[in-house]
Each structure stands twice: as C-alpha cells, then as structure tokens.
Amino acid sequence: MDAFAKSLCGWSWEENKLFELALAVVDEQHPKRWEVVAALVGGDKSAGDVQEHYVILLDDLQVIESGKLDHELGEVKPVVLVECKESMSLSHNDTSILLLRKPCSRPRNMCMVTSVELNHMINTYIQDNNISHARKEFDENPSSRNLISWNMIMSAYVKHHQIQHALDLFDQMPIKDAVSWNIMLSGFHRTSNSDGLYNCFLQMGRAGVPPDDYTISTFLRAVISTELDVLIPQVHARALHLALNLSVYVGSSLIKAYASVREEEAFKRVFDDIFAKNITSWNALVSGYIEMGSMADAQATFDTMRQRNIISSTTLLNGYIENNRINKARSVFDKMSERNVVSWTVMISGYVKSKRFIDAFKLFLLMFKSETRPNHFTFSSVLDACAGCSSLLTGMQVHLCVIKSGMPENVILLTSLVDMYGKCGDTDAAFRVFESILNKNLVSWNSIIGSYARHGLATRALEEFDRMKTAGFTPDGVTFLNVLSACVHAGFVEEGEKHFTSMLTEYGIQAEMEHYTCMVDLYGKAGQFDKAEYLIKNLPFEPDVVLWGTLLAACGLHSNLELGDYAAERIRKLESNNPIFYTMLSKIQGEKGIWSSVIELRNMMEERQVKKPKAFSWVE
C-alpha cells in the first residue's frame, strides 16, 4: 500500500476512531464520482449533508485522487474509498474496514439528515439553551427543513428575547402557518412592541391565515393597558365570526380584557357565551369583578362555584388585598383547605403592603412551621417588611435563612437584600450585596443609588449613577427621583437642576409630582424661594398637599412668613384637618413673635380635634 494511503487509514481509524464503517459507492458511468452513504462516528448514524467529498481512489492500493469532506458538524474528516468490483475487506494493522460496492443513483451532495432527525437535533440544542448550534444545524441542512424547523428556531429566539433574529427568520419563511404568526405575536408581546404586534396581526389577516384561539388570546393579553385596548371589541367581533368565543381560552382572555377597560356588562356576556364553562372560566369571572373593584360580586361568584381550586381561593385573597381589605383577606386565607407557596406569599405581601409588618413576620413563621418551602418571592416580601420597619436584626436573620435554604441567588432576591440593608442604615452591607449581583438590572441600580441618597451620601449616590450609565443602563423616573433626593440632602442645587433638565432633554422622561416636589425642596432648603415659586406656577398639574407641605417646611426653616401663609392656606383648602398646616404655620408665627396668631391656631386645632403627630425614636 502507498505510504500516504497507509498513514491516512491509520489516522482516520486508529488515532481518532472516526469511522466504524465506511461504505464506498461506485457509479458505473462515472467511476470517479463517489458518495458517502454512511459513516458511524461515535453513535452518529448519518454523515449528514456532505458538501464536498474527501475521496481517495486506490488502484491496486495506489493513491490516484484525493479531495475534501466537510462533515455536518463542520469538521474535516478523511474517508477511505476503495474501488472494487465485489464486497471486500481491507485489513490494516489487524483492523478490518468493510468496503461495499453499490451503484450511485443520486446526485453528488445529496447525503443528508431527514427532517425528523434535523428537528430532533435542533430541539436538543434548544433544550440545552444552545441556540447558536441549533441555528447552525438549521442553516447547514436547507433541504431537510420543514415548517416545524422554522418555528422551533423562531420560538427559541423569542424565548431568549432575541426578537430581531426571530423577525429576520420569519421574513425568510417560504410558508407560514398560524403557529408561525403566533410566535411573532408572542415575541412582540414580550417586548411590549405595540406597533409590531398590531402590524403583525394585520399582516396575518391579509396573508389569509385565520387566527386560532391562541392568536386571539395572545393579542388580547398584549393590548391590555395599552393604546391598542380600543381594539378589544373588534377582536371580539373577529372571534365571534370564527366561533372562537365559545372557547374557554378565548373567553377567559376576553373577560380579562373587558374588565381592564371597565366594561362589566360586556365581560358578563362573554362569560355567558362560553360553551363549556370550567373552573378556569369561573376564575376569570372572579378576576373580572375584582378588577372592577366589585368585591361583593366577586365573593358571590366564588360562593356560586361548584368546583374550586387553590387558584380560585388565591385569586379572591389577592382581590381583597388589592382593595385594601386585609382582614377579610386573612379570613379567606384561614378558610383555605389547601395552601401553597403562592398563597402564603400573597398573604405575607398583603400585610407588607398594609404596613402591618409584625403580622407579616408572624405569618412567615407559621409558613415555616407548615413545612411549606419559601421561594425567592416570599423572602423578598419578608425583606420588604424588614425594610419597612427598619429592623436590621430581623433582616440579617432572614438573610441567613436565605443562605441556609440553598436557594440559587437571583437578581430579585439580592435586590431586596440591597434595599433592606440600605433602608436599615447599613449602606456598606448594601453595597457588598449589590456588588455580588452578577446580572444587575435597573432596579438593582436604583436600590443602591436610593440607599446612598436616603442617608445623605450624595457623592456616593451620584458616583453610582454615573457608573450605572457607563454600564449601559438607561435611567428611569425612579432613578432620577433618587438622584434628585441625593442633591436635596447635599444642597447640590446646580447638580439637581442639571439632572432635572436632562430627564426630558436627554431621556424623554416627563417629570411627575414627586420630581417637582424634590426640586421645590431643593430650592426651598437653599433659600431660593423665587425659583421654587416659579416652578410651582408653571406646573403641568395642580400641586398636591405633599408639595405645599414641602414648601411650608422650607418656609419654616427660613422663617418666610408671607410665602408660608400662602402655602398653609393652600394645604387648608386641600385638607383642612392636616396637622402640618397648623404646626408649621404656628412655628413660623411664633418665631416672628406673632403670638396672637399662634393661640388662634391652637384653638382651631382643639375645635376641629386635630392632633399634633407625636415624635418618636426607633430603637431595635
């Protein structure tokens, strides 16, 4: 055997174990045209889409011609092909290579995987979160693709928030079905792209693809609380035309959609139209009444239900919490025959929302005794309770529970820890936890900036703000509220003005009442009352009690009686029994020596039974 052929056989077989079997096929009319029909490599039963063959033609074991083989995985793998008239075995170093003769009936480059095999490989890579390899298989096997292949790749892109890649692939599809359109609708919904969602829905109709129940439900969920919610009746009409309104899936989505625009009669009619009502549709009706704030109707519907599940009870429980009826919510919770981590967490977060932090702690302990394992949302709610009552010791104990639970660290839980430590005054611990977050988000940055701003560490807050922008994050309204608060604590008037202006000019963020209140506080504490007055006069909305109270407090700080009187009068008109009106104005007039007015204000407080709030200190 030729030395090159010997070394090639040895390399491909012995050193790399590339092939257990190589089949050589001879086309009788074109003897130099070869095709690899099978190559078993580590369990791979197919040589895949062979773009170019690596061919060694041997005549009496002499090398005549060689080429190149691109394997399906992109690796160059040599194949030994021996021309022979009969089946034979070629032995090399005690290893037999079986070579078979068979006429080549297919054109060159036609060795490929089947559609089923391709889809299986794509799905395997997607399950391993390896989209790039899945896309590589998809691109390298164009003849094996089918509609399922296209939809699988697009769906993977959508789930990983790579909507542009999904859209590019969608535009290349030769044939689209309802699933293809639904994937894109879901993608636009995930990215809150209302224009893309609307255009996609229109194009689907123009393409002659009728929507199915998933299409209607996805579109309805996406338009809730957007400018597209005016389309809800039109989508309902389309569902009626296709008889999809009878579906539980579509009916439940329509109930939620109509409830979001406060159309009670409409969602009741939708419920009546559902052909086979089940527990899902009943739960949707309960949710609809809760959305409307009709808790009596929600309770009556709940009582009417022949079957209930844990979702039914948790929905009603959450409804009472959202409507600020925490005691009634606890009553529903206590009557639940079955509870899971969601129901426990909802009740705990309800107590936190109602500022009943001790009750939240007690319920958390009961949860532990019930052997229900908390999740990161549960711990986050308990940490919010610790932050709400500035209980650092309890917060540290909860942090220890998190560590002992072995729960994987995620950004939601770690951000709650940052917030807890920050609000409890341990900014160093807050910063250490913040730095441990691998995938920081905007909420994480807002928490650390707010922690420094809250405790008067304005320079550190502004440094973190700059670091956040350098990291590529775009600030939102909460970010600027924390930044302006930091400027107020430090008296950075010019810095505060710069950031207040940049909100709209650089980021397109409209200032809200809280931002204007911060600016009034900034100007007021600096004694710049002319700027504060100008800002108030040019507000795009009517000032509230908090803003006037901020101005009144600044007037008390600088003994500005004239402006203080005006601010106090505005507070009195908005809330006549607000104690700040009496206490701050009394303070200013007392400092000016106008004791007759002070006595008059105190008499007014007694007549109207307005009590001055008591000062207190917190010792843990």
C-alpha positions as CSV (number, residue, x, y, z in Angstrom):
1,M,0.0,0.0,0.0
2,D,1.2,3.5,-0.7
3,A,2.7,5.2,2.3
4,F,0.3,8.1,2.1
5,A,-2.7,5.7,2.0
6,K,-1.3,3.7,4.9
7,S,-0.9,6.8,7.0
8,L,-4.3,8.1,6.1
9,C,-6.0,4.8,7.0
10,G,-4.1,4.8,10.3
11,W,-5.0,8.4,11.2
12,S,-8.7,8.1,10.4
13,W,-9.2,4.7,12.0
14,E,-6.7,4.1,14.8
15,E,-5.9,7.5,16.2
16,N,-9.3,9.2,16.1
17,K,-11.7,6.3,15.8
18,L,-13.6,8.3,13.3
19,F,-15.3,5.6,11.4
20,E,-16.6,2.2,12.4
21,L,-17.8,1.6,8.8
22,A,-17.1,3.4,5.5
23,L,-19.2,2.5,2.5
24,A,-17.9,3.2,-0.9
25,V,-20.2,3.5,-3.9
26,V,-19.1,3.3,-7.5
27,D,-21.1,5.0,-10.2
28,E,-20.5,2.7,-13.2
29,Q,-20.9,5.5,-15.7
30,H,-18.8,8.0,-13.8
31,P,-16.2,5.9,-12.0
32,K,-14.6,8.9,-10.3
33,R,-17.9,10.1,-8.8
34,W,-18.1,8.9,-5.2
35,E,-20.7,9.2,-2.4
36,V,-20.5,8.6,1.3
37,V,-23.7,6.8,2.3
38,A,-23.0,6.0,5.9
39,A,-20.3,6.8,8.4
40,L,-20.8,5.8,12.0
41,V,-18.9,8.2,14.3
42,G,-19.5,7.7,18.0
43,G,-23.1,6.7,17.5
44,D,-23.9,9.2,14.8
45,K,-25.8,7.1,12.2
46,S,-25.6,9.6,9.4
47,A,-22.8,11.5,7.5
48,G,-25.2,14.4,7.2
49,D,-25.2,17.0,4.4
50,V,-21.9,16.3,2.8
51,Q,-20.9,19.4,0.9
52,E,-17.6,18.1,-0.6
53,H,-16.2,14.6,-0.5
54,Y,-12.9,13.6,0.7
55,V,-12.0,10.8,-1.8
56,I,-9.0,8.6,-2.0
57,L,-9.2,6.4,-5.1
58,L,-7.0,3.4,-4.9
59,D,-6.0,1.3,-7.9
60,D,-4.1,-1.8,-6.7
61,L,-3.8,0.1,-3.4
62,Q,-2.2,3.1,-5.0
63,V,-3.4,6.6,-4.4
64,I,-4.9,8.2,-7.5
65,E,-7.1,11.2,-6.3
66,S,-7.9,13.0,-3.1
67,G,-10.4,15.6,-2.1
68,K,-12.0,17.2,0.9
69,L,-15.0,16.2,3.1
70,D,-16.9,18.8,5.2
71,H,-18.8,16.8,7.9
72,E,-22.1,18.0,9.1
73,L,-20.5,19.3,12.3
74,G,-18.1,21.4,10.3
75,E,-15.1,19.1,10.9
76,V,-12.8,17.8,8.2
77,K,-12.8,14.0,8.4
78,P,-11.0,11.8,5.9
79,V,-12.8,8.8,4.4
80,V,-11.0,6.0,2.6
81,L,-12.9,4.8,-0.5
82,V,-11.6,1.8,-2.4
83,E,-12.7,0.9,-5.9
84,C,-13.7,-2.7,-6.0
85,K,-15.9,-5.0,-8.1
86,E,-17.1,-7.1,-5.2
87,S,-17.5,-6.5,-1.5
88,M,-14.2,-7.0,0.3
89,S,-12.4,-6.2,3.5
90,L,-9.2,-4.2,3.7
91,S,-7.1,-5.1,6.7
92,H,-4.8,-2.5,8.2
93,N,-2.9,-3.2,11.5
94,D,-5.3,-6.0,12.4
95,T,-8.4,-3.8,11.8
96,S,-10.9,-4.6,9.1
97,I,-12.6,-1.9,7.1
98,L,-15.6,-3.2,5.2
99,L,-16.0,-1.6,1.8
100,L,-19.2,-2.2,-0.2
101,R,-19.8,-1.7,-3.9
102,K,-23.2,-0.1,-4.8
103,P,-24.2,2.0,-7.9
104,C,-24.7,5.7,-7.2
105,S,-28.2,6.6,-8.1
106,R,-28.3,10.1,-6.5
107,P,-26.6,13.4,-7.5
108,R,-23.5,14.4,-5.6
109,N,-24.0,16.3,-2.3
110,M,-27.4,14.5,-1.6
111,C,-26.4,12.8,1.6
112,M,-28.5,14.5,4.3
113,V,-30.3,14.1,7.5
114,T,-34.1,13.6,7.5
115,S,-36.5,16.3,8.7
116,V,-37.2,14.3,11.8
117,E,-33.5,13.9,12.6
118,L,-32.9,17.6,12.0
119,N,-35.7,18.7,14.2
120,H,-34.6,16.3,16.9
121,M,-31.1,17.8,16.8
122,I,-32.5,21.4,16.8
123,N,-34.7,20.6,19.8
124,T,-31.8,19.0,21.7
125,Y,-29.7,22.1,21.3
126,I,-32.6,24.4,22.2
127,Q,-33.3,22.4,25.4
128,D,-29.6,22.9,26.3
129,N,-30.0,26.7,25.7
130,N,-27.6,26.4,22.8
131,I,-29.3,28.4,20.1
132,S,-26.2,29.1,18.1
133,H,-25.6,25.3,17.5
134,A,-29.3,24.9,16.7
135,R,-29.2,27.6,14.2
136,K,-26.0,26.1,12.7
137,E,-27.8,22.8,12.1
138,F,-30.7,24.6,10.6
139,D,-28.5,26.6,8.2
140,E,-26.4,23.6,7.1
141,N,-29.4,21.4,6.2
142,P,-31.6,23.6,4.0
143,S,-33.1,20.6,2.2
144,S,-34.2,18.9,5.4
145,R,-36.0,21.9,6.9
146,N,-39.8,21.8,7.3
147,L,-42.3,24.2,8.9
148,I,-41.5,22.7,12.3
149,S,-37.8,23.5,11.9
150,W,-38.5,27.2,11.2
151,N,-41.0,27.6,14.0
152,M,-38.6,25.9,16.6
153,I,-35.8,28.3,15.8
154,M,-38.1,31.3,15.9
155,S,-39.6,30.3,19.2
156,A,-36.2,29.8,20.7
157,Y,-35.2,33.3,19.7
158,V,-38.4,34.8,21.1
159,K,-38.0,33.0,24.5
160,H,-34.4,34.4,24.7
161,H,-35.7,37.9,23.9
162,Q,-33.9,38.0,20.5
163,I,-36.9,39.3,18.7
164,Q,-34.9,40.8,15.7
165,H,-33.4,37.4,14.9
166,A,-36.8,35.8,15.0
167,L,-38.2,38.5,12.8
168,D,-35.4,38.1,10.2
169,L,-36.1,34.4,10.1
170,F,-39.8,34.9,9.9
171,D,-39.4,37.2,6.8
172,Q,-37.4,34.4,5.1
173,M,-40.0,31.7,5.6
174,P,-41.4,30.3,2.4
175,I,-44.6,29.1,4.1
176,K,-46.1,30.4,7.3
177,D,-48.8,28.8,9.4
178,A,-50.8,30.1,12.3
179,V,-48.1,28.9,14.7
180,S,-45.5,31.0,12.9
181,W,-47.6,34.1,13.3
182,N,-48.4,33.3,16.9
183,I,-44.8,33.0,17.7
184,M,-44.1,36.5,16.4
185,L,-47.2,37.9,18.1
186,S,-45.9,36.4,21.4
187,G,-42.5,38.0,20.7
188,F,-43.9,41.5,20.2
189,H,-46.0,41.0,23.4
190,R,-42.9,40.0,25.4
191,T,-41.0,43.1,24.2
192,S,-44.0,45.4,24.7
193,N,-43.8,46.4,21.0
194,S,-47.4,47.6,20.4
195,D,-46.7,48.7,16.8
196,G,-45.1,45.4,15.8
197,L,-47.9,43.5,17.4
198,Y,-50.6,45.5,15.6
199,N,-48.9,45.2,12.2
200,C,-48.2,41.5,12.6
201,F,-51.9,40.9,13.4
202,L,-53.0,42.8,10.4
203,Q,-50.5,41.1,8.1
204,M,-51.7,37.7,9.3
205,G,-55.2,38.5,8.2
206,R,-54.0,39.9,4.8
207,A,-52.0,36.7,4.3
208,G,-55.1,34.7,4.5
209,V,-54.1,32.8,7.7
210,P,-57.1,32.6,10.0
211,P,-56.3,33.3,13.7
212,D,-56.9,30.5,16.2
213,D,-57.8,30.7,19.9
214,Y,-54.1,31.2,20.8
215,T,-53.8,34.1,18.4
216,I,-56.9,35.9,19.8
217,S,-55.8,35.3,23.4
218,T,-52.2,36.4,22.8
219,F,-53.4,39.6,21.1
220,L,-55.9,40.4,23.9
221,R,-53.3,39.9,26.6
222,A,-50.9,42.2,24.8
223,V,-53.3,45.1,24.3
224,I,-54.4,45.4,27.9
225,S,-53.4,48.7,29.4
226,T,-52.0,50.0,26.1
227,E,-53.3,52.4,23.5
228,L,-54.5,49.4,21.5
229,D,-57.2,48.4,24.1
230,V,-59.7,50.2,21.8
231,L,-59.4,47.2,19.5
232,I,-60.9,44.8,22.1
233,P,-64.4,44.9,20.7
234,Q,-63.1,44.5,17.2
235,V,-61.1,41.4,18.2
236,H,-64.2,40.1,20.0
237,A,-66.2,40.5,16.8
238,R,-63.5,38.6,14.9
239,A,-63.7,35.8,17.5
240,L,-67.5,35.7,17.1
241,H,-67.1,35.4,13.3
242,L,-64.8,32.4,13.8
243,A,-66.9,30.9,16.6
244,L,-63.8,31.2,18.9
245,N,-65.8,33.0,21.6
246,L,-67.1,29.6,22.6
247,S,-63.6,28.6,23.7
248,V,-62.7,28.7,27.3
249,Y,-59.3,30.0,26.4
250,V,-60.6,32.9,24.3
251,G,-63.5,33.6,26.6
252,S,-61.3,33.9,29.7
253,S,-59.0,36.4,27.8
254,L,-61.9,38.5,26.7
255,I,-63.2,38.7,30.3
256,K,-59.9,40.0,31.5
257,A,-59.6,42.4,28.5
258,Y,-63.1,43.9,29.1
259,A,-62.5,44.1,32.8
260,S,-59.3,46.2,32.1
261,V,-61.5,48.8,30.3
262,R,-64.2,48.5,32.9
263,E,-66.9,47.0,30.7
264,E,-68.7,44.9,33.2
265,E,-71.8,44.1,31.0
266,A,-69.5,43.0,28.2
267,F,-67.4,40.5,30.2
268,K,-70.6,39.1,31.7
269,R,-72.0,38.4,28.2
270,V,-68.7,36.9,27.2
271,F,-68.9,34.5,30.2
272,D,-72.5,33.5,29.2
273,D,-71.3,32.7,25.7
274,I,-68.7,30.2,26.8
275,F,-70.0,26.9,25.6
276,A,-68.4,24.6,28.2
277,K,-67.6,26.6,31.3
278,N,-64.9,25.1,33.6
279,I,-63.0,26.3,36.7
280,T,-60.7,28.5,34.5
281,S,-63.6,30.5,33.1
282,W,-65.1,30.9,36.6
283,N,-61.8,32.1,38.0
284,A,-61.6,34.6,35.1
285,L,-65.0,35.9,36.1
286,V,-64.0,36.3,39.7
287,S,-60.9,38.2,38.5
288,G,-63.0,40.4,36.3
289,Y,-65.1,41.6,39.2
290,I,-62.0,42.1,41.3
291,E,-60.5,44.3,38.5
292,M,-63.7,46.3,38.6
293,G,-63.5,46.7,42.4
294,S,-66.8,44.8,42.9
295,M,-65.7,42.5,45.7
296,A,-69.3,41.7,46.6
297,D,-69.9,40.3,43.1
298,A,-66.5,38.5,43.2
299,Q,-67.4,36.9,46.5
300,A,-70.9,35.9,45.3
301,T,-69.4,34.3,42.2
302,F,-66.8,32.5,44.3
303,D,-69.6,31.1,46.5
304,T,-71.6,30.0,43.5
305,M,-68.7,27.9,42.0
306,R,-69.4,24.2,42.3
307,Q,-65.7,23.5,42.0
308,R,-62.8,25.5,43.3
309,N,-59.1,25.0,43.3
310,I,-56.2,26.8,45.0
311,I,-56.1,29.3,42.2
312,S,-59.8,30.3,43.0
313,S,-59.1,31.0,46.6
314,T,-55.8,32.8,45.9
315,T,-57.5,35.0,43.3
316,L,-60.1,36.1,45.8
317,L,-57.5,36.5,48.5
318,N,-55.5,38.8,46.3
319,G,-58.6,40.7,45.4
320,Y,-59.3,41.7,49.0
321,I,-55.7,42.7,49.4
322,E,-55.8,44.9,46.2
323,N,-58.9,46.5,47.6
324,N,-57.3,47.3,51.0
325,R,-59.4,44.8,52.9
326,I,-56.6,43.0,54.6
327,N,-58.7,41.5,57.5
328,K,-61.2,40.0,55.0
329,A,-58.2,38.6,53.0
330,R,-56.9,36.9,56.2
331,S,-60.3,35.4,56.7
332,V,-60.3,33.9,53.2
333,F,-56.7,32.7,53.8
334,D,-57.6,31.0,57.1
335,K,-60.5,29.1,55.4
336,M,-58.4,27.7,52.6
337,S,-58.4,23.9,52.7
338,E,-55.1,23.9,50.8
339,R,-52.3,26.4,50.7
340,N,-49.2,26.5,48.5
341,V,-46.2,28.9,48.5
342,V,-48.1,31.3,46.3
343,S,-51.0,31.7,48.7
344,W,-48.6,32.2,51.7
345,T,-46.6,34.7,49.7
346,V,-49.6,36.7,48.6
347,M,-50.9,37.0,52.2
348,I,-47.4,38.0,53.5
349,S,-47.0,40.6,50.8
350,G,-50.5,41.9,51.6
351,Y,-49.5,42.6,55.2
352,V,-46.4,44.4,53.9
353,K,-48.5,46.5,51.6
354,S,-50.8,47.4,54.5
355,K,-47.7,48.2,56.6
356,R,-48.6,45.5,59.1
357,F,-45.0,44.3,59.3
358,I,-45.3,42.4,62.6
359,D,-48.2,40.4,61.2
360,A,-46.1,39.6,58.1
361,F,-43.3,38.2,60.3
362,K,-45.7,36.1,62.3
363,L,-47.3,34.6,59.2
364,F,-43.8,33.9,57.8
365,L,-43.0,31.9,61.0
366,L,-46.3,30.0,60.6
367,M,-45.3,29.2,57.0
368,F,-42.1,27.6,58.2
369,K,-44.0,25.5,60.7
370,S,-46.3,24.3,58.0
371,E,-43.3,23.0,56.2
372,T,-44.1,25.0,53.1
373,R,-40.8,25.9,51.5
374,P,-40.5,29.7,50.8
375,N,-39.4,30.8,47.3
376,H,-37.4,33.9,46.4
377,F,-40.7,36.0,46.2
378,T,-41.5,35.0,49.7
379,F,-38.1,36.0,51.1
380,S,-38.3,39.2,49.0
381,S,-41.6,40.2,50.7
382,V,-40.3,39.4,54.2
383,L,-37.2,41.5,53.5
384,D,-39.5,44.4,52.4
385,A,-41.2,44.1,55.8
386,C,-37.8,44.3,57.5
387,A,-37.0,47.4,55.4
388,G,-40.4,48.9,56.2
389,C,-39.9,48.8,60.0
390,S,-36.1,49.3,59.8
391,S,-35.5,46.0,61.6
392,L,-31.9,45.3,60.7
393,L,-31.5,42.4,63.1
394,T,-34.6,40.6,61.7
395,G,-33.3,41.3,58.2
396,M,-30.0,39.7,58.9
397,Q,-31.8,36.6,60.3
398,V,-33.8,36.4,57.1
399,H,-30.6,36.8,55.0
400,L,-29.2,33.8,57.0
401,C,-32.4,31.8,56.2
402,V,-31.9,32.5,52.5
403,I,-28.3,31.3,52.7
404,K,-29.2,28.1,54.6
405,S,-32.0,27.3,52.2
406,G,-29.5,26.8,49.5
407,M,-31.7,28.8,47.1
408,P,-29.9,30.0,44.0
409,E,-29.2,33.7,44.1
410,N,-31.2,35.7,41.7
411,V,-31.5,39.4,41.0
412,I,-34.9,39.8,42.6
413,L,-33.9,38.4,45.9
414,L,-30.5,40.1,46.0
415,T,-32.0,43.5,45.1
416,S,-34.4,43.1,48.1
417,L,-31.4,42.5,50.3
418,V,-29.8,45.7,49.0
419,D,-33.0,47.6,49.6
420,M,-33.3,46.1,53.1
421,Y,-29.8,46.9,54.2
422,G,-30.0,50.4,52.7
423,K,-33.2,51.3,54.4
424,C,-31.9,49.9,57.7
425,G,-28.9,52.1,57.5
426,D,-26.1,49.6,56.7
427,T,-25.0,51.0,53.4
428,D,-21.7,49.0,53.4
429,A,-23.6,45.7,53.6
430,A,-26.0,47.0,50.9
431,F,-23.0,47.8,48.6
432,R,-21.4,44.4,49.3
433,V,-24.6,42.6,48.3
434,F,-25.0,44.8,45.3
435,E,-21.5,44.0,44.1
436,S,-22.3,40.3,44.3
437,I,-25.1,40.6,41.8
438,L,-23.8,39.1,38.6
439,N,-26.7,40.2,36.3
440,K,-27.6,43.6,37.7
441,N,-30.8,45.3,36.3
442,L,-32.1,48.8,36.6
443,V,-34.0,48.0,39.8
444,S,-30.7,46.9,41.4
445,W,-29.0,50.2,40.5
446,N,-32.0,52.2,41.7
447,S,-31.8,50.4,45.1
448,I,-28.1,51.2,45.7
449,I,-28.4,54.8,44.5
450,G,-31.5,55.2,46.7
451,S,-29.7,53.7,49.7
452,Y,-26.9,56.3,49.5
453,A,-29.3,59.2,48.7
454,R,-31.6,58.2,51.7
455,H,-28.7,58.6,54.2
456,G,-27.3,61.8,52.8
457,L,-24.3,60.2,51.0
458,A,-24.9,62.3,47.9
459,T,-21.5,61.9,46.4
460,R,-21.6,58.1,46.5
461,A,-25.1,58.2,45.0
462,L,-24.0,60.3,42.1
463,E,-21.0,58.1,41.6
464,E,-23.2,55.0,41.3
465,F,-25.5,56.9,39.0
466,D,-22.5,57.6,36.6
467,R,-21.3,54.0,36.9
468,M,-24.8,52.8,36.0
469,K,-24.8,54.9,32.8
470,T,-21.3,53.7,32.0
471,A,-22.6,50.1,32.3
472,G,-25.1,50.8,29.6
473,F,-28.3,51.2,31.7
474,T,-30.8,53.9,30.8
475,P,-32.2,55.7,33.9
476,D,-36.0,55.9,34.5
477,G,-38.2,58.1,36.7
478,V,-37.2,56.3,39.9
479,T,-33.5,56.7,39.2
480,F,-33.9,60.5,38.8
481,L,-36.1,60.7,41.9
482,N,-33.2,59.1,43.9
483,V,-30.6,61.4,42.2
484,L,-32.7,64.5,43.0
485,S,-33.2,63.3,46.5
486,A,-29.4,63.0,46.9
487,C,-29.0,66.5,45.6
488,V,-31.5,67.8,48.1
489,H,-29.7,66.2,51.1
490,A,-26.3,67.6,50.0
491,G,-27.7,71.0,48.8
492,F,-26.4,70.5,45.2
493,V,-28.6,73.0,43.5
494,E,-26.8,73.2,40.2
495,E,-26.3,69.5,40.0
496,G,-30.0,68.9,40.7
497,E,-31.0,71.4,38.1
498,K,-28.8,69.7,35.5
499,H,-30.3,66.2,36.2
500,F,-33.9,67.6,36.3
501,T,-33.4,69.2,32.9
502,S,-31.7,66.1,31.4
503,M,-34.7,63.9,32.3
504,L,-36.7,65.3,29.4
505,T,-34.0,66.6,27.0
506,E,-31.8,63.5,27.1
507,Y,-34.1,60.7,28.1
508,G,-37.6,61.9,27.2
509,I,-38.9,61.3,30.8
510,Q,-41.8,63.5,31.8
511,A,-41.3,64.8,35.4
512,E,-44.0,63.7,37.8
513,M,-45.3,65.3,41.0
514,E,-42.5,63.6,43.1
515,H,-39.8,65.1,40.9
516,Y,-41.2,68.6,41.2
517,T,-41.6,68.2,44.9
518,C,-37.9,67.3,45.1
519,M,-37.0,70.4,43.2
520,V,-39.2,72.6,45.4
521,D,-37.4,71.0,48.4
522,L,-34.0,71.7,46.8
523,Y,-34.8,75.3,46.2
524,G,-36.6,75.8,49.5
525,K,-33.8,74.4,51.6
526,A,-31.3,76.6,49.7
527,G,-33.5,79.7,50.4
528,Q,-34.1,80.2,46.6
529,F,-37.9,80.8,47.0
530,D,-38.2,82.8,43.8
531,K,-37.2,79.6,41.8
532,A,-39.5,77.5,43.9
533,E,-42.4,79.8,43.3
534,Y,-41.7,80.0,39.5
535,L,-41.6,76.2,39.3
536,I,-44.9,75.8,41.2
537,K,-46.6,78.4,39.0
538,N,-45.6,76.5,35.8
539,L,-46.5,73.0,37.0
540,P,-48.4,71.0,34.3
541,F,-50.8,69.8,37.0
542,E,-52.2,71.1,40.3
543,P,-49.8,70.8,43.3
544,D,-50.8,68.3,46.0
545,V,-50.6,68.5,49.8
546,V,-47.1,67.0,49.8
547,L,-45.6,69.7,47.6
548,W,-47.3,72.5,49.5
549,G,-46.1,70.9,52.7
550,T,-42.6,70.7,51.4
551,L,-42.7,74.4,50.6
552,L,-44.2,75.2,54.0
553,A,-41.4,73.3,55.8
554,A,-38.8,75.3,53.8
555,C,-40.6,78.5,54.8
556,G,-40.4,77.4,58.4
557,L,-36.7,76.7,58.0
558,H,-36.0,80.2,56.8
559,S,-38.9,82.0,58.7
560,N,-40.6,83.1,55.4
561,L,-43.9,84.1,56.9
562,E,-45.5,85.5,53.7
563,L,-44.9,82.5,51.5
564,G,-45.6,80.2,54.4
565,D,-49.0,81.7,54.9
566,Y,-49.8,81.2,51.3
567,A,-48.6,77.5,51.3
568,A,-50.5,76.9,54.6
569,E,-53.7,78.3,53.1
570,R,-53.4,76.0,50.0
571,I,-53.0,73.0,52.4
572,R,-56.0,74.0,54.3
573,K,-58.1,74.1,51.2
574,L,-57.0,70.7,50.2
575,E,-57.0,69.0,53.6
576,S,-58.5,71.2,56.3
577,N,-57.6,68.7,59.1
578,N,-54.0,68.2,58.0
579,P,-51.9,68.8,61.2
580,I,-48.9,70.2,59.2
581,F,-51.0,73.3,58.3
582,Y,-51.3,74.2,62.0
583,T,-47.9,73.1,63.3
584,M,-45.7,74.6,60.7
585,L,-47.6,77.9,60.5
586,S,-47.7,78.1,64.3
587,K,-43.9,77.6,64.3
588,I,-43.3,80.4,61.8
589,Q,-45.6,82.9,63.5
590,G,-44.0,82.0,66.9
591,E,-40.6,82.8,65.6
592,K,-41.9,86.1,64.3
593,G,-43.4,86.8,67.7
594,I,-47.0,86.9,66.4
595,W,-48.4,85.1,69.5
596,S,-52.0,86.0,68.9
597,S,-52.0,84.0,65.7
598,V,-50.3,81.1,67.4
599,I,-53.0,81.0,70.1
600,E,-55.7,81.3,67.4
601,L,-54.2,78.3,65.5
602,R,-54.1,76.2,68.7
603,N,-57.7,77.0,69.4
604,M,-58.7,75.9,65.9
605,M,-56.9,72.6,66.4
606,E,-58.9,72.0,69.6
607,E,-62.2,72.9,67.9
608,R,-61.6,70.6,64.9
609,Q,-60.0,67.9,67.1
610,V,-56.8,68.0,65.1
611,K,-54.0,66.3,67.0
612,K,-50.3,67.1,66.5
613,P,-48.4,64.0,65.5
614,K,-46.1,62.7,68.2
615,A,-42.4,62.4,67.5
616,F,-40.8,59.1,68.2
617,S,-37.5,57.3,68.0
618,W,-36.8,53.8,66.8
619,V,-34.6,51.5,68.9
620,E,-34.3,47.9,67.7
